[in-house]
């Protein structure tokens, strides 16, 4: 059922609140009291004349009109306790209590609060005597030129004086005239960048909004008197993401936590005015609601249902409904004010052009307007806020200024430079980009000159290239051809390039690129003549680029073609640090009568000759990356079957073999009907490309050796034999079709230079509807190629089961210093088999609950002190686990002993970390005992939790060397770091099914190849803990 909502206030902020609420399907109608001309009659929105200063009347209005939610915009009403009174009467209200609102309404309270909790702010002192205040201003050694009245004031709550004398005059005006209260706060004038950081908070969780910057001065260039705000923009480009995270944790979350610690939960919207000074971030002030005009630029960027966010905040469930914001949009608001503002101003001037502004796609929020005889007229100092949302700041400002230009009323005052600080920064950044581009262009020129020797050494007859010239030249006549046909190809490396960047291996990439281009034109019988490259990156790395270029030049020499250079482009912002893209272009030639590819030439009984691949060529690297993420290995792990002398990354990045030098004479002999380079299409499709429609082919996989890496990929990727042949080359890099009676002759010619086999033959077409290529004995061949430890687990031993959805995990904590952050980070990885769906703590207010909330993970506090027995406490935990359909439990610093019934129910599903290696040290301080016993190695153990601890329940261990100068603290810290690495690995092993607990309480492994040492161990302890396998009587 939809709610009726009451918004209390009359400004642009309240219009924006009503506008956003009206978009919710949960909202039936929005009343605004007293409202303005913009909220008078606008769809779901209308005004109310209820007397908002009388809380009893407001309460009765809410009951009479079935109001389901009240939002209070005016700070004075919040300070007066309207939220407290409405809630006491059973009316649902959004905003802080009067006690919490003191952060904004009582400057001296706010300043003392900040000092109590060590939150940086300007130096200050409160006075109720004007003479003492002035003596302080004159005598202090810092610029005490900010004068704040105690309590919310309309026009001159804050005076920023140009001199100490002016500050004294402001004190006299405030205190002697009693304009704003009986106390003033004198503050240090801070210098720096000012911004507003806001958040929703339910008293525990903080949900930050994008930062905004308001312009307080009346005129362009920040000139003229101070105002309530002449415009704002959001987000603020001057504030990097890392600083925003610091502000969120060290300011917003700190304030909310500290208020709760003092017994006053702050629930609502909290706005902090901040100054980014040379000494760090300092708080200027608070507001206990959306600021105006900050509200008008923040709410248009909110992607969620505003009503739902408010309800979650009131209900204390904000951690389960964290708001999302538009990432590629900027909002700018320009305020139009009455002439004379912020002093005395005229009223009743007609406002025109509102419809034209709406037609421009702008949002016009009313403030000081009213309806008179059906016309909109001015009634306040700030009249309208024109908001534009565009993809960048400059465009948004341009659109907002267009709206200001079409709206008219007499003497309208407004600024044209809203966001000028952000725009200046963007322009400076652009200038820096051009400067960097100039410097890096010079660097690029130097690099190309360094490569001149490499390029020249890769030339052939007919080529001519000058480094720094506009083009490379090739004289086809000088190359020795009579009637040539030119053949060209362009290629990239796709996902293999990403693996190279992760492994930081750039020396083989250039060779790979040349090989796949040259091999492709070889299918036409063409010889490569010249090669060019295209390299693009986010930021030039001379060493990386030089390595790649040298690889290309060397490969061109091996291929017998000229390297004529290439294009190098820096595209700032498109690529992250260390990322680049690479493409190659080759041109070759073949005499007109020697073109190879004629699909109709292959006939039944023709033979297929296969040449070995050097590894995995072009196809399948995207799948390989996914397989690796799901496996227990990483790129630096020993390659399967390599005996540790070669890493998996080395194996995957082995460049494609170049067949042109050895095969070109054979292909031009006239004895070869067709040639296929097995790269992008996999073995089946690669061969199909060179066969005419009227034939098929049969291959015998036992006729060649399949490299071990393919067996491992099949097993880890859960791939069938057919999928293997469709995806990978399975050890065959090139295939030739030859006439049967010439097959042995051609084979011997090839074998003078290359290993080669007869791998199959052409047969009559099959009509099964599947692939035209049949590979016999592939399961047996994969088994024969399998490493010894996989012989009993070969591909095809059972039907392959699809991978299940992520396993749902709950983490139980008792405080801080846990592995929760590591587990959450791991669960977000695309290859993770687990998902953290719940965090339970037996203590309230701990940091880990806030960390979980910030990650969008539901949290529960189950206080053990509220239960009469352990079993009752555990039963409550069990009920919550069932509610979230939890499948695995991780104990991360959980300090309670679980009952036997609970452990029996969750046997094999609870993981815990111990700060020692086997055997576990059960009593006292493990680090102290390690030091006292003279251990050279300690570490951590991740294990299943059983009723009775068992050395056989170990899942994973991470060794840590004990250093001579270690203390308990330093050793503890390093072991904790090891736990943060080890726990996610153990969780992945269990969630993926690679490790499970048997009925006998012993850990069983799906693959014996998966060892406990899955990450690189430190060199100084690797020899002590290689393939650690705990036994019953092992002693460290």
N, C-alpha and C positions, 0 to 999 in steps of 0.2 A: 504494500500500500504506500502511495506517495505521500510525502510530508509537506506540511506548510512550514515555511521558515520565516523568521523575523530577523532582519538586519537592522541594527540600531546605529544611526549616523546619517549624515547628509552630504558627505564629500565625494570626491572622485574615487577614493578608496572604497566607500560603501557601494557606489555604483558598480565598481569592478567586482566586488564580492557577490553582489546580487546577480550580475551578469554571468559569472562563472557557475554559481549555484543553479541558476535557471537552466543550464545545459544538462543537468543530471536528470535521468529518467526517474530517479527516486524523489524528485522535488515536484510537487504539484503547483505550488505558488510561493512567491517570495514577496513579503511585505517589507518595505523600507520605511523606517520612522526616524526623523520626519521626511527624509528623502529630498529629492530635487526634481527639476523638470525632466531629467533623463530617466528617472525611475517612476515617474507619475503613472504611466500607462504604456508598458512595453512588453507585450506578450504575457508571460508568466509573472511579470514584475509590476507592482503598484505601490503607492505610498500609503502610509497610515499616519493619522494625526494623534496617535496615542502619546500621552505625556511621558517621555522616557526618563525624565528626572525623578519621577515618582515610581519607585520599584514595586509598590503594591499595585498601582494601576497597571503597570506593565505585566505583572504576574496574572492579574485578572484578564487582561487582554489575551494573553497566551492561552488561558483556559477557555475563554469564550470562543476563540477562533481555532482551537485544536492545533496550536503551534507545536510542532515536534522538535524544533531546534531554534535556538537564538544565537546570533553572532553579534558581538558588541564591538563596534569599531572605535568608539570614542574612549580615549584613555582615561578621561576624568571619571566616567561612569565605572570603569573597571576598578579604579582606585577607590571609588565610593562603595564598592562591594556589591554591585548589581549581580555578578555571577553567583556570589554566595547566597544572596536572597532568592534568586530564581531557582537555584538547585535545592535550597531548603524547602521551596514550595513544590518541588517535583517537576520543575521545568528543565528540560535538557538544554544546557548552555555551553557554548564553546568560548573559552578564554580563561585566564588565570584568576585565582582568588584575589581578594583585596590584599592579603598578606604577601602573596607572590608578586602582585603588581607593584609592590614598593620598589622593585628594581628600576621601574621607570618613573614612578610618581614621587619618590623620595631620593633625591640626589645624594644626600649625605649617607643614607642607608646603603645605597648601591656602592658608593665609594668604599665605605667601611667593609662591606661584604667582599669586595674584590681584594682588599688588603688582607682580610682574614684568611682568604684561600689562596693567596699568592698569585693572583691573576693580574698581569701587568696592566697598569692604567697610568694616566697622567698624575703627577704630584698635585696634591690638593689640600685644602683646609676649609672647614665650614665656620661661618660667623653669624651671629645675630646682632652684632654691633657694627654699624658702618665705619666708625673711626678705626676699630681694630682691623677690619677688613682692608681698609685703605693703607694702614701702616704695613700690613703684611704684603700688599701688592708692591709698595715702594721699596721695601727692604729685602725682599727675597732675592736669591741669586739666580732664579730661573724666571723666564718670561711669564709671569702670573697675569695673563691678559684675557682669560676666559672666565666670564661671570655667569653662573647659572643660578636661576631662582629655584628655591626648593619647591617641588611640586610642578604639575603640568600647567603651562601657561600658553596663551594663544600666540601673541605676536613676538614677544621678546623674551622667551624663556632662556635663550642663550645670547649673550653678547660677546662677540669676538672683537676685542678692542685693538686699535692700531697702536696704542701707547698705554703706558701705565696710568697716565692722567685720565685718558678716556675710560679705562677700566674703573677708576675711582668714581668718575661721574656716573657710570652705569650702576655701581653699588648704591650711590646716593639716591638715584632715581628709583631703584627697586625697593630699597629698605625704608627710606624716609616717606615715600609716597605709598608704601605698602601695596604696590601694584600687584605683586605676584606672591607675596608671602612674607614671613618674618625672618627668613634665613637665606643666606646666599652661600654658594660654594665657589671658591676661587680656585681655578685650575691653571696648571702649566699649559701654555700654548704649544702644542706639538706640531712638528713639521713633517710632511710626507704625503702619501697617497691615501685619501679617505674613501672608504667603501662601506656598504651595508651588507652584513651576512645574516640571513634569517634561517629559521628552522621551524618545523613542526616538532612538538615534543609531547609525549604522554606522561612525562615525569621521570621516565627511565630511558627510553629510546629517543635518539635525536635523528631527525630526517632533514638534512640540509637542503636549502634551496640554492639556486645559482646566485652568485654574488651580484649585487647591483650597485650603481653609483648614482647618487642624486646630486643635482646642481642647486646649491642654496642661494647663490648671489642672483640678483635680479637681472643683470645685464650680461651680454656676451663678454667673453674673456674673464669671467668671474669678477666682474666689477659691480658696483652698486651695493645697496644694503642687503642684509641677510633676510631671507624669506623662509617660508615653510617648505619651499622646493619648487623650482621652475622647470623641472624635467628630470628624467632619469633614463638609464639604459641598463640592459641585462642580457647576457652575462658581461663581466668585465675582463677584457683581454689582458689587462696588466697583471692579473693574478694567476700564476701557474697552478697546475693541478696539485702539485706537491704541497704548496702553501695552503691551498684550500683544505687539504686533508689535515694539515697541522691545525688550522683554525677550527675545524670541526671537532678534533679531539681535545686540543689544549684550551679552547675557548668555550664553544657551545656546549659540548658534552661536560666539560669541567663545571660550568655554571649550573647546569641542570643537576648534576650529581651533588654539587655542594649545597644547592637549595634543598634537595631531598635530605641530605645529611643533617641540615639544620631544622628538619621537621616540616618543611613547606614544599610540597611537590609542585613544580611549575608545569601546568598543562595548558597548551594553547600554541600560539605563535610567539616566538621570541626573536626580536630584531636587535642586533648589536651593531652599533656604530664603531668602526675600527679605523685606526690610523696605522699605516705601514711606515714605520719610522726606520731610521738607520740602526736603531737598537732593537728592532723587532716589532711584532704586532702589539698594539696597545688598545685597550677598550676606551672609547670616548663616552658612550652612553648606551642606554637600553631603551627599547620601546616594547610594550607588552602586547603589541598587535602588529599587523602590517603597517609599515610606514606609507606615507602619501607624499610623493608619487611612486615609491618603490613597488607598491602593490600593483599598479597599473602596467608594470613591465614584467613582473614575475608571474602573475596568474595566467597571462596568455601563453606562457611556455609550459604550463603544467599539462601533462598528457593524461593523467588519471582523472577519474570522476572526483571533483573537489568535495562533494558531499560525502563520498565514501572515505576519503582521507580524514575528514573531520570526525566522522563516526569512529573510525579506528583509533584516532588520537584520544577521543573522550573515553573509549572503552579500554584503553591501555593495551591495544593490540597493534600499535603502529609498526612493530617489528615484522608483522605479517602482511603489512600493506604499505610498503615503502613507496613513496611517490616517484614517478619517472618524469624526466624533463626533456624537452626537445633539444637534441644535441647539435643540430646544424642551423639554428635560428637565433636571431638577435632581435630584441624588442627595444624600441625607443619611444619615449613619451615626452611630448612637448606641452608645457602648461601655458595656457593663455590667461592672463590676469587683467583685472580692471585697472584703468589709469589711476595712479596715485598709490597703488599697492606697493609696499606693505604698510603704508600710512593710511590716511583717510581716502576713501574712494567713493565715486558715484555709483548709484544703483539704478536699475530699471531700463538699461539700454538694450535694445532688441538685438538678438543674435540671429544671424542668417548664414546660409551656406552649409547647414548641418547635413542636409540630404546629399549635397554634392560630395562632401567628405565621406559619407557612407558608401556612395557609389564608387569611390576610389579604393574601397576595400579596407578602410581604416576603422578603428574602433574609437568612438568619441565618448569619453566618460565625463559626465556632468559633475560639477561641484557647486559653485555659487550661481545657480540658475533657479528660476521659478517660472511658472506659467502665468501669464497675464493676458486676458482676452484672447486665449488660444495661441499666444505667441510666447516664444522663449525669450526671457529677459534676464539680465544679470542681477544677482542679489548678493554677491560676495566678492572677496578679494581675488581668490583663484577661481576662475570661471569654468574652464574646460581642460581636460587632458586628452590630447590626441595621440593615440598609440598606433604604431606601425610595427609589423613583424615581417622581417625579411631574412635572407640567408646570410647577410653580413651587416656590420654596423653602419657602414657608409650608405648602403642602399636603404636601410631602415630609417636613418635620419633624413635622407632625401624624400622618402615617402611621407614621413610625418610632417616635414616642412611643406610639402604639397598640400596636405590637409589644412595646415595653419593658413595657407595662402587663400583658400577658398572660403574659410569661415571669417565672418566679419562682425564686429561690434565696435562702437566708437571708442577710440583710444586704446585698443587692445595692445597689451604689452606681452612680449614673449621673446625667447632666445632662439637663435638660429644655429647655435654651436653645441647643442646637447651631445655629450659623448666625445667632446673634442680631445680629451686626454687619451681615450682609447684609440681614436682615429690617429692622433699623433704617433702613438706607439706603433700602430699598424703601418703607418707610412715609414717610420724609422726602421721597422723590421724589413719592409720592402726594400728600403735603401741599403740595409745591411746585406740583404740577399744579393742585390746587384753587385755590391762590393765584394762579397764572398765569391760570387760567380766570376768576377774579373780575376781575382786572385787564383781561383781554381782553374780558370781557363789558362792562365800562365803556367800553372802546375801541369795541366794537361799537355800544353805545348812541350814543356820540358820532357814529359813522359814519352811523348811520341818521338822526340829526338833521341831519347835513350834507346828506343826500340828500333831506330833506323837500321842498325846493323842486323838485327833479327829479320827485318822485313826484306832487306836487300839479299840476305843469304837464302831467303825462300823464293827467289825469283826464278823464272825459267825463260827460255827464248820467247821473245815477243812482248815481255812485260816491261813496264817502265813506271816507276812510282817515285815521287819526290815528297818527302815529309814536309808538310806545310803547304803543299800545292792544293789545288781545288779538286783534282780528280786523279785517278790512276789510269794508265793507258795500257792497252794490250794490242799488239800487232798480230792479227790472226795469220797473215801471210807468212810472217817470220816464224811461226810455230810449226811449219812443216806440213800443213794439211792441204789437200788438193781441192776437195769438194765437201767441206765440213758442214755439219748441222750442229748448231749450238744447243746445248742442253743446260738448263739452270734449275737450281733448287734452293729454297730457303728453309731454315729449321731453327727451332729453339729447343731447350732442354727440359722445360716443364718442371715437374715436381722434383726431378733429380737435382736441379739447381738449388732448390730450397734445402735439400739434404746437405749439399755442399756448403751452404752458408751456415747451417746449424753446426756442422763439423768443422767449419773454418778450414776446409780443404779446397783450395782454388787452383792447385797445380795441374789437375787432370781435366778441368772443365773445358779449357781451350782445345785440348786434343780430342775430347769427346765431340765437341761441336763440329770440328772439321771432319771427323770420321763419319758421323751420321749424314752429313751433307754429301760427301764424296761417295759413300756407299750407295746412296740413293740414285745418283746419276749413273753409277756403274751398272744399274739395272737396264739402262739404255745402251750399254756398251761404251759409254762416254768416258774420256780421260779428263780429269780436272785441269783447267787452265789457270784460273785465278780465283781468289777467295777474298771476301770482305766481311767485316764484322760490325755489329751494332751493340754498343754497351751503354746502358742507362742506369743511373743510381740516384739515391737521395743526396749523398755526400761523397765526393771523390776520395777514395783511399788509394794513394799512389802505389803502395806495395801490392795490394790485391790486384789492381788493374795491370800492373807490370807483370805479375805472375801469370795472369790469364793471357795477356798478349804474347808473352814468351811461349806459352803452351800452344797457342794458335800458330805462331811462326814455326815452331819445331814440327808440328803436325803437317804444316804445308810443305816443309822440306821433305818429310817422309812420303808425302803424297805426290811430290813432284810438281806442285803447282805454286804459283806466285801469290804472296800475301800482299795485297795492295793497300792495306790499312783498313780504316773504318771510322765510323762515327762514334763519338763519346759524348753523352748528354747527361747533365745533372738536372734532375727534376725534384726540386726541394718540396717536401711535404707529401710526395706520392709514395716514397719508399722510406722505411724505417732505417735506423742506423745499421749498417752491415748488409742491407738488402740491395740487390741489383738484379737486372735482367740482361740476358745475353742472347743474341741471334746471329746466325751466320748465313752467308749467301755465296754460293759457288756457281761458277760457269765452267762448263766443260764442252768438249767437242768430240764428234764421231763422224767418220766418213759416211756419206749418204748411204752407201751400199752395205755398211756394217752395223746398222742399227739393230739392236738385239731383240727388243720386245715385240714379238708377234704372237699374240695369244692363240692363233689357230695352228701353231706349229707343234704343240705338244700332243702326243698320241698315246693310245694304250700301249703298254709294255715299255714305254720310256722309263728310264731310271732317274732317281733323285739322289744327288750327291750332296751331303751336308758338310759344312765347315763349322768348327766349334766357335761359339761366342766367347768373348773374354769375360762375360758376366751378364748382368741385366742391362739390356740396351734401353731403348726409349720407352717401352710400354711397361706399365705396372707400378711406377713409383708412387703414385697416389695411393694405391692399395697397400704398398709396402709401408708407407708412413702410418697408415691406420693399423696395420698388423703390428708394427713395432710399438705403437702406443698401447695396444692391448696385451703385449707380451711382457715378460719380466726383464727383457734386455734393453739396452740403449745403444746408441751409435758407437760408444767407446767400449762396449762389451766385446770379448773375444768372439770372432766369427765362428759359427757352428763348424766343427771339424778342423779348426785352424791350429789347435794345440796352443792357442794363446799368442801366436806370433803375428796375427793379423786381426784388426778390429772389424766389427760388423760394418762400420762406416767405410773403412778401406775397401771392403768387398763390394759394397753397394756402389761406390764411386769409381770402381775400375772402369776406365774409358772403353768405349766400343773399339773393337779391332777394325783396322782399316784394310780392306781386301783389295783395293785397287792395284797396288804395286805387284802383287803376286798373281792376281787373277786376270788382269787386263789382257796379257798375251793369250791366255786360254780362251777368254770370251771372244777374242778377235780371230780365233783359229777357224771358226765356222762350225765347230763341233758341239757348241752349246746352243740349245734352243731358247732357254730363258734363265734369268737369274733373279733371285729375290733376296733382299736384305731384310732379315727378320728383326724389326724394330718396333714400330708403333702398334702393329696389329696382333702381335703374339704369333705363335707357331702356326696355328690353324689358318687364320686369316692371311698371314704373310704368304703362305704357299698358295692359298686360293686365288690370290691376286694375279698369279702368273699362269693360271690354268684356264683353258677355254671351257665353256659351259658343258661340252659334251663328254667331259672326263672327270674322274675323281682321283684320289691318291690314297695309298695305304703306307704308313710308316711303321717301322719296328723300333720301338724305343730302346730295345736291348742292343741295337747296333751302334749306339754311341753312349758315352758316359755323361750322365746328368750331374752337374756340380751339386755339391751338398747344400748350397744355399737354397736351391729350389725345393729340396725336401723339407727344409726347415720352414720355408714360407708356406708350403702347402699345409703342414701340420699346424703351425701357429695361426694361419689364416682360415683354418677349417675349410679348405678348398678341395673340391672334387678333382679327379684326374682331368675331366673335361675342362673345368675352370682353369686348371693350371696351364693346359695347352692353349686355351683361348687367351690367357692373360700374359704369359711369359714365353720367352724363346726356348726355355727348358734345355739350354745348352747348345742350341743350333743357331749360329749367327747368320749363316747364308746358305741358300739352297740353289743348286743348278739342276736344270732339266737337260738330260742328254739322251741320245738314241741308245738303245740297249746294247747294240754291238760295238758302240764306241765308249761305253761307260768305263770299262777297265782302263782303257787308254787315257781318257781324260782324268780319271782318278789318279793314275800314276803321275801324270803331269803336275797335277795340283800338289800331290804329296812330296814332290821335290822341294816345295817351299812351305807348305802348310799341312797340318793334320787334316785328314778328310776321311769320310766313310760313305759307303753306299747305305742310305737310310730308308729307302722305300722305292715304290714304283707307281706309275700311272695305271689306273684301272678303269673299267667301264663305270659309268655314273651310277651312284647309289640313289635310291628313291625313297629314303627314309624321312626326308624332310629336314634332317639335321645338317651338320657340317659336311662338306664334300671331302674333308680330310679325316681319315681314321688313323688314330695312333694306337697300335697294338702294344701290349705288355708295358704300358706306362707305369702301372702300379708296381710291377716287379722292378722296373728300372729305377724308380724312385727309392724303392727299398734297398736296392744294391748300392745306390749312391748315398744312402743314409749314414750319418755318423754312428759309430758303434752303440752309443747310448740311446739312439732312437730306433734301433732295429726292431724292438718289440712294440713300437708305437707308430708304425708307418702310416702314410696317407692311405686312406681307403680301408683301414682295418674295421671300421664301423661306419654306419650311416652318420653323416655330419649333421649335427644339431645346430640350428640357428642360435646366435648369441642372444641371451636374454636381456631384458631391460636392466638398468642400473639397480644394484642392490640398495635398499633403503637402510641408512645407518643412523643410529642415535649416538651422541657423544655425552657421556656423563662426567661432570666436572664438580669441583668443590671450591675453586678459587682461580687465581691467576697462575701464570708460569706453566701452562699446559701446552699440549701439542695441538690444540684446537685449530689455530691459524694454519698450521701445516696440513691438517686433514681437510679443512675447507678449501684451501688452495688446490690440493690434489684433486678433490672431488669436482672442481670446475674444469679440469683438463678434459679435452675431448676423448682421450683414450681411457679415462677412468671408468671402472666398472662399478663404482659406488657413488651414492648421493647422500650427503648429510641432510637429513630431513628434520632433525630435532636435536636441541641441546637442553639437557636437564641439569640443574644445579641443586644441591641441597642447601645452598646459602643464597640469599637474595643480595642484589646490588653488586655482584662481583663483575669484574671487567670482562670476563669471557662471555657473559650474557649480552653485554653491549656489543662485543665483537661479532657474536652470532647475529644479533639484530641488524647490525650494519651490513652483514652479508645476506640479509633477507631470509634468515633461517628462524623458524619458530622456536621459542624458548619456553621452558616451564621451570618454576621453582617449587620443589617438593622438600620442605623443611623437615628433616628427620626429628627435630625437637618436638614436633606436633603429633608424633605417633608414639603409642605406648610400647610397641615392640618392633624388632627388626623386620619380622615377617609382614607386619601391617604396613611398614614403610615400603618394603620391597613390592608388596602387592599393589600399592598405589603407583609405583614406577611402572610395574608391569601393565597396568591398565592404560597408562599414557602411551606406552610403547605400542600396545595393541591398537590404540586409537590412530596412531600414525603409521600403522602397518610396518613397523620396523622389523628388519630381518637380521641385522648385525648390530652389536653394541661395542663401542670403544670406550674404555675407561681412561680418561685423560686427567690425571691428578685427582681422581675421585677417592675421597678419604674414608668412605664407609665400607664396612665388611658386609658383603651380600650373603643372604641366608641360603641354606642348602636347597630348599625347594626352588628358589629363583635360579640358582646355578644349575640345578638338574634340568629345569625347563629350557634354559638357554645354553645348554652344553654345546660346545663347538661353535657358538655364535658370539662369545664375549672375548675381546682382545684387550690385553693390558701391556704396559711397558714396565720393565724392571731395570734399574740403573746399574746393571752389572752383567757380565757374561756368565756362562754356565760354570760351576753350579751357582744358582742364585744365592746371594747373601741375604739371609732371612732376618737377621737381627741387627738393628742399629744402622749405622751410616756406612753404606757400601763404599763411598769414596774414601772415607777415613781408613777403612780396612784395607782398601787397595793400596793406599800410601804406606800404611804401617807394615804391610806384608811384603813390600818391595816388588809388587807386580810391575811388569814392564808394559802390560796391556790390560786395559779394562774395556768397558763399553756398555752397551745396552742390549736387552733381549725383549723382543715382542713375542708374546706367547698367548695361547688359549688359557682362559681362566677356568679352573676345575675346583671341585670340592676339596681335593687334596692336590697340592702342587706336584707337577710331574716334570722331570727333565725331558720327557719325550714330547711335550706339547709345544716345543719351540717352533715359531714360524720364521722369524728372521732375526739376525743379530748384526750389530754394527760395531766394529772394534774402534777403540780410541787408545792411542799410545799415551803412556804415563810419562810426563817429562820430569826431569830432575828437579826443576824449580816449581813444580806444581804445588798448589795449596788445595784444600778441600773446595774452596770457592771456584778457582780456575778450572779444576778437573770437573766439578759439577756442571759448570757452564758448558764445557765441551761435550760432556755426555748428554746434556740436554739438547744441544744442537744435533748430536747423532740421533737422538730419539725422534727429533723432528724430521730427519731424513728417513729413518727406519720405519716409523709407524705407517706412513702412507704406502710404502712398499709392501709391508705385511698386509695391510688392508686390501691392496690391489690383488695380492696373491690369493687371499681368501675369497674376496668378492668375485674374482674371475673363475673360481673353481680350481685353480692350480694347486691350492693347498687346502686340505680339509682334515678334521679331527676324526680319527677312527673310533669305533666303539671301545677299543682297548685304551683310549686316552693318549694315543700316539699320533703324531703328525704324519700325514701321507701326502706325497707329491704326485701330481699328475704327470709331470715331466721330470725325470731324474736330472735333466740338464740344468734345471733351475736350482741354483745353489743359494746359500744364505748370503753370499757376498755379491749382491746385485749392483752395488755402486762402487765406484773406485775407492779402494781403501788407501789410506795414507801409506807412503812408501816405507816408512820406518816400522810399520807393523804388519805389512803384507805377508812377509815370510812367516810370521808367527800364526797367522790365521787364514790360511788358504783352504778354502772349501771346508770351513768349520762344521763338523758334524758331531754334536754332543753325544757321548756315550754315558752309560750308567755310572761308571767309576772315574770319569775324567776329573783331574784336579788341575786348577790353574797354577 
